[in-house]
Amino acid sequence: MAEQIERVGLRLQLRKAQAEAGDIVLLYGDESEALTHPYLARAWAKRGADLRVPAPGQAQKVAMIGSLDHLTRQLIVHTSPTKRSSDFLAHLEQLDRLYAPKPGRATTPVVLVEDNGPIHLSKLSLAAIEARKHWLTVEWLPKYAPELNDIEVVWHDLKAHHLAHQTFGGTQTLDRAIHAAVAALNIERNIRPLANPGISA
């Protein structure tokens, strides 16, 4: 397993070099979730304690299926009540709109880094990936190697800095907050600061 992780890690370094040279678009994909009951990002507590502010009712969740663009550092997120193959397909359709070949648009091959989760390996998902093979390649991660997936840090940043210490009245409110948080995070991570009208040149 360690040899496989090292081998994939080296291959991803080559993929990053390709992306930085403009030869490919490199995306890191993964799923996460957010809860209506607030996260406590920084608080003292006994070891093993559940770091959440007490709130009435039962916590509800919104699933997030996303991809992080290695070069631009932009996060692309589809939200859903569930994490199923159909939700992964909805996210692929987001990627279609951004990266798939279109008349009048130069197309750069896309490499999507994904783990071996069941929603990625279902017949439905594999068929959708196969249908996009003329522009999309999947780089499969070995099991139990989250350290190879750059999006993991971004999920933590999103939840710890943009969604923490808040209680949301329901999943619709949380869903809107997630998309607002993603937009704010993408502005913060913009590698072209002069493109941000909020920053004076």
N, C-alpha and C positions, 0 to 999 in steps of 0.2 A: 504493500500500500504506500509506504513512504517513497519508494522508487517511482511509483506512478504519479504521486503528487508532485515530486520533483520534476518529472518529465513534463507534466502538463504545465507546471509553473514556468519552465523554460520556454515552452511553446507559446505561452501567453506573453512572455517578454518579447518574443519575435512579433507577435500580433500587435503589441503596443507600438513597436518600432514601425510596423507597416502603417498603422493608423496615423502616427505622427508624420510619416512621409506622404500621407494623402492617398495611399494605395487602397485602403479599406476604411470602412466605418466600423469601429469596435464598440459593441454594446455589451454591458454586463446585466443579465436579467435575473430576477428573483421575485419572490413573493414575501409579503409581510402583512401585518394587520395593525389597526389602531382601535382603541376602545373608547366608549363614551365616558367611562370613569377615568379620571385623570391619572397620568403618569406623574411620578415624583422623580425628577431627574437628579436632583441634588438634595438629599435629606439624610439626617442621622436616624438610624433604626437598628434594632437588634438584628443580629445575623439571622437570615432566613425569613425576615418579616416581609409581608407584602407591602411594597411601597406605593400605596395609593391613598388618596384622600377619600375618607368615607363619604359615600353619596347614596341617595335613596334609589331603590330599585336594583335590578340586576344589570350588570354591565353588558352592553351590546357591542358587537365588533363590525368593522368594515374592512374587507380584504383589499389589499393593494397589490396589483401585479405591475411590475415596473421594469424599466431598462435605463441604465446609465450610459450616456455617451462618453467614452473614454476621453475624447479630444476636447469636446465643448463643455464637459462636466454637467450637461443638462440631464435632468431626470424626467422621464416620460412615464406617466402612471395612469393605469385604468383601475377604477374602484368598483367594487361589487360586494354583495352580501356573502358571496361564496368564493372559494378557491377551487374551481373546477376547470376541466379542459375547455369548456365553452368560454370561460373567462380569460383563459390564456389565448384563445383564438381572437377574442375581442381586442386583446392587447396587440396581437400580431397585425390586426387591421389598423391599429394606430400606427404601427411601424410601416405598414403599406403606404399610408398617406404621407409619411415623412421621407421614406427612403426607396420605395419601389420604383421601377422604371416608369417614366411618363414621357409623353411627347414633349420635346423642348427642354427636358431637364437632364443634365448630365448625371449618369448613374455610377455610383461607386459601390462595389461589392460590400455587403454587410456581413460581419461575423458576430453572431450572438452567442455569448457565453451563458450556459445554463447548467443547472445541476440535474441529477437523474430523478427528480421528483415525479410522482405518478401522473400529475397533470401534463407534464411535458412528454411522457412516454406512452400516453394513450394512443389508440388507433386514430382517433380524431386529430390529435395534435401532430402526430407523425405524418399524417396525410397532408395537413396544412403546411408543415415544414417542407415536405417533398414538393408541394405545388409551388413553393417559392424558391426552389433550389437554383433558379437561374440568376438570383441576386442575393439570396440569403443562405449562409452556411452556419450550422450550429457547432460550437466547440463545447463538447460535453465535459463537465468537471467530474473528477472521481468523487466517490461518496465520502462524506465527512471531511470536506476540505473547504469550509466557508472562508478561510483566510485567502483563498485564491479569487474570491469574488469581490471586486471593488465596491459593489453596490451595498454591501453589508454595512459599511461605515456610514454611507449616506442615509440608509434607513434609520440608523441610530441618531444621526444628526437631525433628521426630520422630526423624529418623535421626542428627542430630548430637548430640542431648542425651539420647536415650532408648535408642538402639540401637547407639551407637558404642562402640568399645573392648571389644567382647565377641566371643567365638567361640561359635557355636551348633552343637550336635552334629548337627543335621539340620533338615529343613524343618518338621517338626512342632514341635520346640522353638522354632524361629524364629517360627512362626505364633503360638504361645502368647505369645511375647515381644512380638510386634507388638500383639496385642490388649491386653496388659497396659500397653504403652507408650501406646497410644491412650487407655486409661482414665485413666492418670496425666496425660497431656497435657490431657485434657478437664477434669480437676479443677483443674489449674494455670490453665487459661484460663477458668474459670468466672467470669462477670461478676457473679454474685450471691454474694459471699463468705459471707454469713450463711446461705446454703443448704448450705454445706459444714460438716458436723459436726466436722471436724477443726480448725476455726477458732473460737475462743471469741468470743462477742459482747461 
